Amino acid sequence: MPSRTTVTEAAAAAPATAAEALPKTYDPVGTEARWQQAWETSGAFHPDPSAPGEPFSVVIPPPNVTGSLHMGHAFNTALIDTIVRFQRLRGKNVLCLPGTDHASIAVQTILEKQLKADGKRKEDLGREAFLEKAWEWKAQSGGTIVGQLRRLGYSVDWQRERFTLDAGCSEAVIEAFNRLHEQGLIYRGEYLVNWCPASGSAVSDLEVEMKEVDGHLWHFRYPLTAGGGFLEVATTRPETLLGDTAVAVNPKDPRYAALVGQTLTLPLVGREIPIVADDHVDAEFGTGCVKVTPAHDPNDFAIGQRHALPLITVMAKDGSMNEAAGRFQGLDRFEARKAVVAAMEEEGFLVKVEDYRHSVPFSDRGKVPVEPLLSTQWFVKTEPLAARCREALENADPRFVPERWSKVYRDWLTDIRDWCISRQLWWGHRIPAWFVVSETGGAITDTTPYVVARNAAEARQKAEAQFSGGTHAHPVVLEQDPDALDTWFSSGLWPFSTLGWPNAEAADLQRWYPTSVLVTGFDIIFFWVARMTMMAGAFTGQMPFQDVYIHGLVRDENNRKMSKSAGNGIDPLLLIDRYGADALRFALVREVAGAGQDIRLDYDRKSDTSATVEASRNFANKLWNVTRFALMNLDGETPASLGEPDPAALQLADRWILSRLARVNRETAERYGNYGLGEAAKGLYEFAWNEVCDWYVELIKRRLQVPVELEGAAREAALADQRTARQVLAKALNELLVMLQPLMPHLTEELWHGLTGASEETFLALQPWPQLDEAALNDELESSFADLIEAIRVVRNLRAVAGLKPSQSVPVRFVTGRSALAGVLSAATADITALTRAERVEVLDPAAAEANPATKALAGVSGELQVLLPIEGLVDLEALRARLEKDIAKADKEIKGLAGRLANPNFADKAPPEVVAECKANLAEAEAQAELARKRLADLG
């Protein structure tokens, strides 16, 4: 049997004239850069809101302007771009709108570090100069991630790129704040907030990350004021005891029932504090006594409200102890912790210290433990907004994919606290509120009255109307609130502020809102998804997107979550430089086993390589070479010039590949449309590699080459058949490239231009999805052809077992009782002969085979098909028997070793499960090989 000529080899051997449209080797970096530039220059993805076609829109999750591309961005981009490119191919009027977020805390932290290095603070510059510096930084460094996203081939409309601090978004933020305030949904008040001493700002609950840390649990005695005795309390934060205003016990705890209402004397301070009964206290935990510091703990704050306890703040906003901490004033909170413990021990109040592992809230931005502090801040009343979202969700609005995330979303909306939206920062949207400082001696205090307005002129008009008449003899002096809004406030408006809201007549808003789908990770359902639905419901009366496609995380080679702190991130730019953006995109999407599932990306950190991405690059090379093979054999024609094949002229292989093409078309469209993106990628890979590149190309090679010696009618028939093969090959490749375009846009654009000869101004990305040829679908043919392919594989395996030389021909006998399969085998005898170097091919039913048995034959089985290879007189039977006996002995030895290993309890019970499973699989394989070799030995007699 001759060696199989691969597509790669055939293409590489192509003459220069056939390869002019495509170079011999695929250069992903150059190809990708060229098409990215061409798409953007031509405005290929800049849609007109007045253009025809059903609207489809995605507003991308805006990465932080401080960021650089990480694998999460690459994964999210690959998924979004696959979706929007498919919808474009379906003829929809698609808008994919990009943008970035101003990242208040991150940017301000960067700038303050730069100033600190120069021995300065932001206050030394003043607000205006500091903001000028921030905008300069944004201009210089803020576009880094945008350029990196471009490298992925994102088919977004860069002409509509938005920034959360641009003029349009800022107008939306001011309008939203004013409307919520007018509706009584924004208020200013004192409340316990998460304070980040590192950034000097309040942070929301969602910007707090709980971390397990090794700490201590200190047990202290609090003496009863009247008479002897004490209560024992335990705490992980001794420094806060200076602000204690009670000790709480459970009302059902008989140990302390008689003490409720009495007082204790707070150690180190001398303040009398009451013993209160509260259901929050767990009588089973510790001593059943809980110190209550309402100004420094959210649970204590709630107890304090229930029992009207005073609020004593003992810590300043920089994390140091304030004047209320007495002798500990000025100490850092962690220094104060040590000092308080030492003082308690010295004065005899320390009972014991226990090692204690517990969860501590850390600021996601400042990376330090947050401090619950009483602070006057701006808040949004979230319950009325959440109620509207819960009501919409009853009608699956929005629809979550996978659906299980809708429950998580609903639960969060059901148990929701008011949202602290003010941040003590300068970089960001300044709160549109003006304090009437002339009412409080020229300073902003917690009691200074204020007005909320859309601009300074409106604020003055409101303030003067309210404060300049009557008893107010002094002129009105206003000072705008120095604080900025939480970044998530502007991000919550993102789906509609980017489209022109609050201008309800904006063409983009009218055409593309609500958006079609939000694609995002599960980790920001609360951060962002719920914020957007609440804001959209309040301002547009609609949910901001029809679908929410929740994807998982990209995990590292050890299946761990990637993080900066763990240092296990994988730089996508390294992989793009090595393999190309298309290879990375395809690898990431193909790994998706189901919506919402995490994926794992293998990575060799020593060489910066990935076998998974390399496999996708090999797939790109396969597509490249099969297209070059086609160009070599289409005689300069294109799919358009060749036209559709005549159904009457189709051979068996043509009808099979066209049926498979139609089925893959239907399946892929369904998968793309239903967010089954991983399934779509896997299906296209199998079809392209195995069925088009390997089998169909191999089956038509002899038809593409018409022997020069043919003359007359025979030559005419061969030329007609050659044209049919060319038509089918061109059609299959053309439609395959369209279907693959959402996944591998640059490669397919390049190959499609080479195949079709389309002008540079025409883009595959804007072509229609291939029309489904329902008439080509043939279930029975596909099933039988799959059996034919397997039959050829079996023949080749048997030839290898027999040790036949490629030049040796041997009879091949197929035995099957399935008439449909027999018909396919009979019709394909010429193909089987060519692909297996068969001397002749016989297709028999079981009865005919029994009446005329084959002697000295190697046998193989595939489903309901028996394959026989008569080899008597063709090979040295004794040498073959010896080789089979050797194979049996080798397999038996392996079986004995593996079975013994599994029988050893030290291995079976203690080895990692995956190692044991691999051992079992190897044993099963060895047993199967031994059985097969014994059967073949028996067939030889």
N, C-alpha and C positions, 0 to 999 in steps of 0.2 A: 504494500500500500504506500503511495507517495505521501510525503509529509504535507501537512495542511499549509497552504499559503495564506498567511494572515492578511487582513486588511492593511495593517501597518506595512508589511513587506511589499504588498502590491502597490500601495500608494508611493512608497519610497522609490520603487522602481519606475515610476511614471516618467515618461519623457518630459523635457522642459516645456514643450508646447502645451501639454495637458495640465501642467502645474502652474501656469502663469497666473491664474486667478488667486492662488493660495501658495504661500511659501511652503517649503518642505516641512519645516517645524513650526509649531505653534509658540508664539511669543506672547504670553498673557499680559505682561506689564505694558508693552507697547500697544497691543491691540486694545486693551481696556482704556488706556489714556486717550487714544484716538477717538473711540466712540463716545466716551464721556464728554469730550470737547464738542464733538459733532452734535450730539443730542442737545447740549446746553446752548450752543451757538445758534442752532436752528429754532430753538423754542419748542422742541418736540413735545415737552411735557407742560407747556404753558397753555392751559385750556381757556376757551372763550365761554363765559357763562351763557351766552346766547346761542351757542352751537347746539345742534341736535344731539340726541342720545340721552338715555336715562342717566340722571346724575349719580355719581358715585364719588364719595369724598372721604379722605383720611387726613386728619391734622396730626402730625407725628408728635410723639412725646418729646418735648423740648429738652435736649441734654443741657446740663449746666455749661455756661459760657467758660467756666474754668476748666472744663473737662478735656480729656483726651480719650480717644477711642479705646474701649475695652470690649471684651468678648460679649458682654451683655448687650452693648450697643450693636455689635455686628449681628448677633442673633436676632434681635428685635428688627433691625433694618432688613435682614434677609426675609423675614416673615412678612413684614409690611409690604416690601417691594414685590414679593411674589404675588401677593393678593392684588395690589393695584395694577400691576402689569397684566395680570390675567383679565381683570375687569376692562382694561383698555382694549385688549384683544377681542373682548365680547362686544365691542362697539359702544361702550358707555362713555359718557362725558366725564372723565376722571380728573379730579383735583387731588393731588397729594401735596400738602402744604408743610414746608419745613420751618424750623425756628429754634431759638435757644432761650434759655432761662437765665435771668440776671444773677441768680445764686447769691443772695444778699450776704449771708454770713461768710461763705467761702471767699468771695471777692474782698470783702472788708478785712478778713483775716490776712489775706495775702498782702494787701496794701499796708496794713498796720505793722506787719512784720518788716516790710521794706523801710517804713518810717523809723521803726525801732532800731534797725541796723544803722540808721543815720543819726541816732540819738534824739529822735523827735516823736511826738504824738500827733494824732489827727487834730487835736484841739489847737496845736501850734499853727497848723495851716488854716484852720477855720473850715466851715462846712463847704462853702463854694469852691475853694481851692482844692479841698479833698475830693469833691465830686469831679472836678476837672481832671484830676489825676486818675480817678477811677475810669472815666470815659477814655482817657488816653490809653490806659492799660487794656481796656476792652478792645479798642481799635487795633492794638498791637498783638495781643495774645488771644483775644476772644474768638477769632475765627479758626483757631487750630482744629477744633473738632469738626467744624463745618467742612474744611478741606479734607479731613479724614473720612467723613461720611460720603463725600463725593467719590472717593476712591472705591467705594463699594458699589457704585453704579446706581445709587438711589434715584429713582425716576420721579423726583419731586419737582415742583415748580419753583426753582431758585429765584425767579423774578418776584415771587410773592413771599419770600423769606421774611419772617417776623422775629422780633426780639421783645421780651416781656416788658422792657422799659422804653420801647419806641413810642412815638406820639399816639398812634392809634390805640395801642394797648393801655397807655397811661390814661387816655380819655375814658376808656371803658372802666378802668379801675376806679377813677374818681366818680363816675356816674353810678357804678355799682355800690360804692360806699355810701353815697348820698341817698340812694333809693332805699337801701337797707335801714339806714338811720331814720329816714322819714317814716318807714313802716314800723319803727320801734324794734327792729331786729338787731341793731348795733347799739351797744351801750358802753359806758365807761364806769368801771367800778373796781373796788379792792377785792382781790381774790388770791387764793394760793396758786402760784404758777410754778412751772419748772424753770428754775433760773440757772443759766450756764455762766459761771464765773469767768470762764476762759474767754467767751465772746462778749460778756457783759450785756447779755440780752435774755429775755424770756424765750423759751422754746415750747412748741406745742407737745402734747402727749405723743404725737406721732413721730416727733424728732428725738424721741428718747429710746435708747436701746438698752434692754435689760441684759446685764452680764453677770455670770456666776463668778464670785470672787471669794478668796479665802480671807476671812476676817475673824472677829472675836465677838463673843456675847458676854458683856459685863453685867454682873449681878450686884445691885446696890441696895443698902438698907435706907428706907425713908422713915424717920422716927415719927410716931404719933405725937401730936402737940400736947394732948392731955394725957397724963399718966405715962406708964412705961410701955414698951412694945414698939414694933415697927412693921412695916410692910416691905417685902422684897420685890424689886422690879428688875427686869433685865432689858438691856438695850444694846444695839450695835452702833449707836451714835451718842456717846456720853456727852459730847459738847452741847447737845441740844437740851440737856436737863436744866440748863440755866434759864430756859424759857418755859419750863413746865408750869402748868396752871391747874393740874389735877392729877389724880391717879384713879383709873377706872377699874371696876371689877364687874363680873357678870351678875345681874340681879338674882339669878337662880343659884348662885354659888353660896352654900351655907357657911363656908369658912369666913366670909367677910360681911354677911348680912347685917350683923350688929354694928359694923364700923361705917356703913354707908351714911354720909352726912357729917361724919367727924372730919377733922383736918389733920394734915401732916405738916411737918416743918421741912421745907425743901433744903437739903444739905447744900453747903457752900454759899447759899443765898439768904436763908433765914425767912423766906416768904412762906406764909401759911397757905396751903392749897387743899381743896376739899377732896374727899373720897366720893366718887360718883358711881352709880350703877348704870351700865350700858350694855345692850344686847350684842354690840360689836365684839366685845371681849370674849375670847375663847377660854373657858375655864380650864380646859384640858392642856393648854399650852403654857409651859413654864410654871410660874407660881400662880397664874391666874390674875396677876396684877399688872396693869399696863400704865406706864407713864404717859401723860397727855401733854403734847406740845403743839397746840393748835396752829401756831404761826410757822411750823416747820415740818408738818407731815399732813398729807391729804386726809388720811383716816382720822387723825387727831383733830383736824380742822372740822370734819363732820361732827365728831363728838362734841367739840367746843360749841358748835352752833346749836346742837340739841340741848346743851346744858348751860348756855349763855356764859361760857367761860371767857375770860379776857385773852386777848391775842398779844403775846409779847415776842417781838422779833429781836433775836440776840446776834444776828449776823448781818454784815454789810453785803452789798451786791458784788464786791470783789472777792467774797469768800472769807473775809476776815471777821473777827468778832467785833461787835459794836459796843457802844457805851453801856447798853443794857446787860452786857456780859460781865460787868464789874471788873474785877482784877484781871480778867482774861482778855480785856479789850486790846485790840491790835494784833492779836495772834491769828495766824492762818488757821482755818478750821481744823486741819489735821494736826497742827501743833497744839491747838486748844484741846483736842481730844486727849492727847497724851498728858497735857497739864491737868485737865479735869480728873482723869483717872488717878494721877499721882496724888492730887489733893484729896480725893475721896479715900484713897488708901491711907494717907497720912492721918486723916481725921476719923478713921475707923469705920467708914461707910461701905468699903469694898468687901463683898462676900467672897466672890470667886470670879475667875475668868475662864471661859471655855472657847476652844477653837470652834469656829462656826463658818460653814460655807453657805453663802446666801446670795440672792440676786440684788444687784445695785443698779439703779438707773444712771446711764451715762448719756451725755449730750452727743447726739449723732454728729454734730458739727464740731463742737469744741473738744470732744474726746475726753472729757473729764466728768466725774460724777456730778449730776445736777443737784441743785439745792432747792427743795421746796421753800419758797419765800412768799410772804404777803407782798403784793405789789398792786398798784393802781394801773390797770391796763384796759385796752379796748377789747370787747368780746362780741361775738356773733351768737345770737340765740339760735341754736341749731335744730331744736326739736320741730318747730314749724316747717323748716326747710326739709328735714328728714322725713316728716310725715308725708309730704308730697311725693317724695321718692319711693317710699314704701307703698303708697297707693299705686303709683305707676308700675311697680314691680309685680303687682298682682296680675297685670296683663303682660308679663314678661317684657317690660319696657324699662331698661334695655334687656336684650337676650344675652345671657352669659354662655360662653363656650369655653370649657365644659360647664354644664348647667350647675354642677355642685357649688360653684363659686357664688351663685346667687344667694345661697343661704348664708354664707360668710358675710356678704355685702348687707343682706337684710338684718342679720344679727347686730352688726355694727351700727346700723341706722336705728336700731331699736334701743340700744343702750348707749346713748350718746351724751356727751357733756358739751357745754358751751365752749366755743372755739376762741382761744386767746389769739388775736390777730395783730397785736402791736409788737414791734421789735425795737430794741434800743440801738438802732443802727442808722447810719446816714445813707448808705448805698441801698437804694430801693425806692418804692413808691412812698413818698412822704404822705402821712395821714392828712387828709383834707379837712382838718379841724383847726380852728383858730381860738386860742384862749384870750379872754378879755382880761389881760393882766392888770389893767387899770383898776380892776375891782379887788385885787389882792396885793396891792403894794408893788406892782411891777414884776412879780415873780409868779411862775407856774406852781401851784400847789394842788393838793388833792381836791381842794374845794373851789378852785378857780372855775368860773363859768366859761362856757365855750359855745361856739357856733360851728356847725358843719356846713360847708359850702363847696361849690364847684370851682371857685377861684377866689383870689384875695379881694377883688372888688365886690363880689357877691357877699363874702364874709363881712366886709366892712358895712355894707348896706344893712345886713341882718343885725349886726351888733349895734350899730348906731340906732336902729329902730327900737332896739330892746333896752339899751343902756344909756343913751345920751340925754334923755329927757328927765323930767321930774326932779327928784332929789339928787340926781347924779350931776354934780357941777363940773367934775373934771372931764377932760376929753377922753374919748375911747381909745385905748391903746391895745393893739392886737399882736399876738405872737403865735405863729403857726406851730403846731405840735412838732417837736423835733424828731419824734419817732417815725420809723418806716413800717410799712405793712409786711406781715408774714408773706414770704415768697409764694406760698400756696394760695394766697388770696388771688393774685394775678393769674397763677396757673389754673385756678378753678374756673376762670373765664375763658381759657385758651380756645375751646372749640368754637366759640362765637365771636370773641373779641378779634380774633385773627381774620374773621370773614367780614368785618365791618361794623359789628354791633358797637355802640348803641344806635347807629343809623339803620333803622328797620328797613329802609329802602335800598340798602347796599346790594348791588347786583350779585356779588358772591354769596352774601348771606341768604338772599332769596333763592339762589340756585342750589347751593350745596349744604344748607343747614336744614334739619339736623344732619350730622355727618353719618356715614354708613357704618363704620366700624372703628373701634379703638383697639389697638393691639398693644398689650402691656403685660408686664410680669405681675404675678400674684402679690408680690411684696409691696406694691403701692396701691392696692385696692382702696385702702383707707386714706393714705396720703393724698391721693390724686383723684381716683375714679369717683369716690363719694363726694369730694369737694366739687367736682365738675357737675355731677348730677344735681346736687343741691343748688348750686348757683344757676344752672341752666333752667331748672324748674322755676326759680324765683324770677328770672329776668326774661325768659323766652316762652315759658309755659310748656316747654317740651323737654324731654330727655335729650342730651346732646349727641347721642349716637344710638343707632339701631342695635348694633351688636357690640359686645365686649369679648374679644378673643384673648383669653388669659393663657400665657405660655409659662413654661417652667424656667428653671435656671440652667445655665451651662456649667456643669461641674468639671473639675479637673481630672487628670488621668487616674487619680485615686478616689474618684467619686466624691470629693469634698467640694463644698461651696467655695467659690473663688472670693477672696477678699484681700484688701491691701494689708490688713494686719497679719493675715496668714502668709502673705508673700507668695501666694500660689496662683496669681493671675497668669493668663496666657495672652501675650500681646498679639492681637490680630494683624497688626501691620507687618510683623515679622513673617507671618504665614502668607499674607498677601504678596509680599515681596518675593517669597520663595515659590509659591504655587499659583498666585493669581487670586483676584477677588472672587471670580466665578467658582473656583474650586472650593474656597472657604465657604461661600454662600451655600453651594450645593451640599457640602459636607454637613453643615449645621442643620439645614432643613431635612436632609435625608435621615439624620439621626433621630428626628422626632417620631416617637412610637405612637403617640396619641396626643390630642390637645391637652395642654396643661401639664404634660409630663416633663420632668427634668431630662436633660441630655448629658451625655458624657463625651468629652473630647480627649482622645489620647494625645499625649505630648511628651517628647523626649527633650528634657530641659538642657541636656548636654549639647545637643546638636540643633536645638530649636526646630525640630521636625515633628510632623504628625502623620502617622500612617493613614489615618482616616482622610485627611485633606489630600494627602498624596494619591490616595485611591481615586478621589474626585478629579485630581489633575490627570491621572491616567485615563479616566473616562473622557475628559476633554480631548486628550490626544487621540482616543479612539474615534470620537466624532470628527475630529480634524482629518484623520487619515481616511475614514470612510467617505468623507466628502471629496477629498482629493482623488480617491479611487473612482468615484462617480464622475468627476470632471474628466478624468482620463478616458472614461468609457462612454460619455454622452456625445462625443463627436461635436463639441461646441454648442450643443443645443441646451435649452433650459426647460424647466417644467412647463412654462407657458408655451414655448414653441413645439414641444413634444405633444402637448395636449393630453387628454384623458385616454386611457387604453380602451380598446374595444372589448367589451365583456366576452364576446365569442372567441376572442383570440387568447384569452388568459389561460396559462398553464396552472397546474395544481399549486405550485409554489406561489404564483402570483395571487391566486384566489385566497390562499392561506394568509399571506402577509397583508392583503387588503382587508381581510376580515379582522385580523389582529389590529391593524391600523384604525379601523372604525371603532373597535371595542375600546382600545386605549384612548381614543379621542373622547368617547362618551364617559369612560371611567375617570379620566384626568379632569375633564370639565366639572364633573360632579365633585371630585375631591377638592379641587381648587375652590369651587364655589361654597363648599361646606367646611372649609378650613381644615381639610384632611391633607395638609401640605406635605407631611412626611410620607404619607401613603402615595401621594402623587409623584414625589421624587423617586421613591423606590420602584413604582410601576414603570415610569419612563426609563429608568436606568436598565431594568431587566429587558424591556422591549427593545431599547436601542442597542444595548450591548449583545444580548444573546440572540434575539430574533432578527433584527435588521443587519447588524454588523457581521455577526458570525454566520447564521444559517442562511438568510436570504441571499446575502452577497455570495456566499460559497455556492449556493444552488444555481445561481444565474451566471457564474463566470463562464461556463462553456457556451452559454447562449449569447453572451456578449461578444464572443470571438467567432466570426464566421470564417470557416476555412476557405482559403483562396482557391482551392481546387474545385469547389462546388460550382456547378453551372446550371443554367436553365431554371426549370421550375423548382429544383431543390434549393438553388441559391436564393430565389425569390422568397421561398418559404422561410429559409433561415434568416434572411434580412428582415422579414416581417416579424418573426419571433424575436429577433434582436431588438427591434423597435419597441415591441411590447415590454420586454424586460427593462429597457431604458425608461419607458414611460412609468412603469410601476416603481422602479428604483427612485426616479426623480420625484415622483409624487410622495412616496414614503418619506424620503429625506426632507422634502420641503415641509410637509405637515409635522414631522417630528421636530424640526427646528422651531416651528411656531409654538408647539406645545412646551418645548423646553425653555423658550425665551424668558418666561417669568423667573426661572431658577438660575439660568446662566445667560444673562442678557448680552454680554459683550461677545462671547464666543459665538453664540447663535447668530448675532447680527453680522459678524464677519463671515461666517460660513454661508449664511443665506444670501449675502451679496455675491459671494463667489459662485454659488449655485444658480442664482436667478439672473445675475448680471444687472441687478437693479442699480439705478443711479445713486450717487452719494446723498442726494436730497430725499431719497425714499428710505424709510426705516421699517425694518421688521417689527419693531416695537409698536408700530401703528397699523399693522396689518390686521385683517379680520381673522378670527378663530376659524380653523378649517371646518368646512361644512361636513356634517356627519353623513356618511353614506350608509344608510340603514340597510340597503339592498345587499351590501357586501358582507354583512354579518352572517356567519355560518357556524353555529355551535358545534355541530357534528364534525365538520371539516377541521376546526381548530383542535378538537379532542383527538381525532385520528392523526392529525399532523404532529401533535405532541408525541403520540406513540411512535410515529415514523422517526422522529428525531431521536427518540430514546433507542429505537431499534438500530439506527446507524451507530449510536454510541456503543451499544452492546457488541455489534460486529467488530468495531474497532478495538474494543477491549479484548475480545476473543482472539483477534489477530495478534495483539500484543502478547497474550498468554502463550499462544502457539509459537511465538518467536518468528513470525513470517517476515520476510524482507519486504520493503515497500514495493519492489518490482513484482512480487509474486501475486498471481491471481488465484482466487479460490472460490468455489461455489458457495453461495449463501442460500439457506433455506429458512423461510419463515412459516410458522405454523400457528394459525389462529382460527377460532370459531366465530369471530366477529366479522360479519360480512362487510360492514362499513370500513373497518381497518384493512381488511383484505383488499378492498377496492382501492384504497389510498396507496397501499404497498404496491399493488399491481400497476397503478398509474404512475408511480414514482420509480419504476425499475431502472430507468435511464439515470436518474439522479443517484439512486443507491449504488448503481454500478460505478458511476464516476467517483463517488465519495468514499467507497470502500474497496475499490479495485477488485470488484467481484468478477469472477469468470462468467457466472450467470446467476440470475436471481429467480428463485422459485417461491411461489406463495401457495401454500396448501392448507386445506382444512384438516382437522385431526384425523379424520377417517382415511384420507388420501395419504397422509404422512405415515399412518400405521401400516397401510398396505405396501408402502414403499419406503422402509426405514433407511435412515442414513447410518452408515457404519463408520466407526472410528471418527466420531465427530465431537468437537467441543460444543457444549450447550450453554446457553444463557437464557434467562427469563426476564421479561419486563411486563408486568401486569398479566394480561390475557394472551400475551405473545411469547412463543418459544422461538429462539434463534439457534440455528444449528450451523456449524462450520465444519464440513467434512474435510479432514486434513490428511487422510491416509495417502501416502505416496508423496506428500508435500513437505513433511517435516520428519525429523528423526524422533519417532515415537518413544524410543527408549530414553533418549535425552530429555524429552518432555516429561516422561514419567518421573525421571530422577529429579527434575526441577520442581515438579509438583510435590514430590515426597519431601524434598528439602524445605519447600514453603510450609508444608504441614508441620514438620518438625520444629521449624522456627516459630510458627504460630502457637504450637502446643507449649513450647518453652515459655513464650510470653504469657500465655494463659495461666500456666502454673505460677509464674512469678506474681502476676497481678492478683490472682485468686488468693495466694498466700498472704499478700499484703493486706487485702481486704479482710481476711480472716483474723488478722492480728488486731486485738482490741486496742493496743497502743496507737495503731494507725486509724482504725475505723472510728474510734470514739474521740480521739484527740486532734486529729488533723483538721485543718480548715475545711468546711463543707464543700467549697469549690474544688479543693484538691481531691477529696474523696469522690465527688461526682465525676471528675475527669478520669480518675482511675477506673470507675465503673464503666464509663463510656469506652475507654480503651479496651477493657476486658470484653465488652460486647462486640466491639469491632474485630478483635482478634479471633473470637469464637466464630463470627460470621465468615471471616477469611478462611479459617481452617475448614469449616463445613463446605464452603464453595470449592476449595482445592480438592477435598476428598471426593466431592461429586464429579469434578472434572476428571479426576484419576479413574473413577469408576466408569465414566463414559468411554475412556480409552480402552477398557476391557483388560 
